[in-house]
Amino acid sequence: RRHGGKSACWRREVTFSTMTPPPSSEPGGLATFNIHHAFPEALVRGMRSSFLKDSDYHHLSQCETLDDVRLNLSETDYAEPLADMPTLMPSSLQKVAVDKLVVEFQYLRSQAVEPLATFLDLITYEYMIENVMLLLKGSLSGRDINDLMAQCHPLGMFKDSVMRSIPTFESTPRGYADLYQTVLVDTPVGPYFAQFLQESSMNGGSSRNVLEEVEIEIIKSSLIKFWIEDFTAYVHKLGGETAALMGELLAVRADTNAINITLNSFGTPLNEPAMRVSDRKRLYPAVGFLYPAGTSMLADVADEDELGRVLDLFPQYGAIWNIHAAGTGEKGIDDAFYERDVQMNELAFEGQMQFAVFYAYVKLKEQEIRNLVWISECILQAQKDEINKFVPIFSQHAPWRQTKRR
Amino acid sequence: MSSSNTCTSEFCNAGWSEVLTHMSPYGFANFGVAFALGLSVVGAAWGIWLTGSSLVGASVKAPRIRSKNLISVIFCEATAIYGVIMAIILTNKVKAPDENTYYLDEDWDWSGYYYAGYGMFSAGLSVGLTNIASGISVGIAGSSCALADAQDASLFVKILIVEIFASALGIFGIIVGIIQSNACTFPIAALN
């Protein structure tokens, strides 16, 4: 167990400019945390008992129709949100479940004071970035603004006027600069966009010859990278138990992003040798266990074999990569990442008087929503043999707990 | 520091020993009362807000824990009661002399006089400081107890045992404090 808040994974100084202002106070140790944060923490721990249990998942996977699913869900915490829904479809189930999560999150946010308030806001910035990119991408394919707004994640909503004006900008470097100056500069994701513009202008953005779709992905990956770095710098300043736990969670998040960026770039223009160092390397976050040695190796990776060789040097990712490399179709690399994330987020609940429980709760609830959508899709499409591929949460029968018993 | 600068008047202290003995034992004793009460209440209050804030939040989703977990608050309150007991005992021992004279008599019980002052001061510190530690300890354990009870009702009694051990620290303080202050009696008349 590493000592206090200092840990090997961020012993290197986080020196890039931080966009979120440093916290005005510490969360407090064992004897002082409860002054400001006991109530929200106790709330989120109460919400922990609302996760679906093994018996619930068992009943759900035995259902034949979506009405049975609805009947079984009416005995869980989802009873009230589902009450006034006439028929259940996977998309409407997802919407209802996400709205429930948003209501709970907003309850927590309204009871939070600094520095917990900024911490919770930082969790929502990720969804704001997703919404901005959704609107930008949607404008490229010419979709209706109202459809796009309906698809936006509720946790990351801006003002209506702001969101409606985003698709009106053109997707050129000039257009992005205009977008930032007029619209995004007042939003919380403004600083991340400013850093992106600065970085792309430093690298001669206008001379790049990329397809528009790749451009959008690059923008999104860059914004998420800046968000992870900003969040990590903030929790590092909070110190104590929060820095230790959230540092780990964000480090594996950064590494997951780096591996996914590399994996998804194979077969796209981003994987060309000229682009690898200039563009792909810029997308790797400057935090995480893979930084800096691993990411500099990843920057030169050309195909999956080389990627596997690089990841073998890191034991925690070697195991996940082997699941992907085995390629039997039973489990993909995304499933392996989800399992690892659920395991770590469950462990975040083990410590009291720190902020990581809030982040872990949001992520575990998202996984539960993914599980519900997966189960209902399997039932809808009558593919019952695939139905058990969800990841149970807070379950004694989780895959990582099974292997230890041997 | 030459000896010519040292004050030789009878009103000056001739050294540190005189500084201490020139402080009235009544002052020491009453400070002991203040520490016993004040520090105990600090510890109790700290423990109560530590556990009460978690209890309030945890009972939002699990209302059944409300009444049982007030035991944690009662344990914290007990540390304040120890402080009050000690303060009352000590205050009852502080007695003014029978005769209202300017100087005390030649054959006053000086050793008993000073013994009473120092003894009550340290008894007050014993109780006060142990109750701060005990109060905080019970508070943190009580906070975890409320959160655990909200998840699994069988955990309540087990974590309560942790709190019992934590509140035993306050009992140690008051036991030692009573033993210390037992022999302390302020003389009220000259010996003879």
Contacts between the chains, C-beta under 8 A, distances in Angstrom:
chain1	res1	chain2	res2	distance
A	30	B	140	5.5
A	31	B	46	7.3
A	31	B	50	7.2
A	31	B	136	5.5
A	31	B	139	7.9
A	31	B	140	6.8
A	34	B	49	6.8
A	34	B	50	4.9
A	34	B	53	4.9
A	34	B	54	6.2
A	34	B	139	7.9
A	34	B	143	6.0
A	35	B	49	7.2
A	35	B	53	7.6
A	38	B	50	7.6
A	38	B	53	3.5
A	38	B	54	4.7
A	38	B	56	7.8
A	38	B	57	6.0
A	38	B	143	6.7
A	39	B	53	5.9
A	39	B	54	8.0
A	39	B	56	6.2
A	39	B	57	4.1
A	40	B	57	7.0
A	41	B	54	7.4
A	41	B	57	6.8
A	41	B	147	7.9
A	42	B	53	7.6
A	42	B	54	4.9
A	42	B	55	7.6
A	42	B	56	7.2
A	42	B	57	2.5
A	42	B	58	4.2
A	42	B	60	7.4
A	42	B	146	7.2
A	42	B	147	6.0
A	42	B	150	7.6
A	43	B	57	5.0
A	43	B	60	5.8
A	43	B	61	7.1
A	45	B	57	7.9
A	45	B	58	6.7
A	45	B	147	5.1
A	45	B	150	6.7
A	45	B	151	7.2
A	46	B	57	7.2
A	46	B	58	5.8
A	46	B	60	5.8
A	46	B	61	2.7
A	46	B	62	5.9
A	46	B	150	5.7
A	47	B	61	6.4
A	48	B	151	6.9
A	49	B	61	6.6
A	49	B	62	7.2
A	49	B	150	7.1
A	49	B	151	5.8
A	50	B	61	7.5
A	352	B	143	7.5
A	352	B	144	5.9
A	352	B	147	6.9
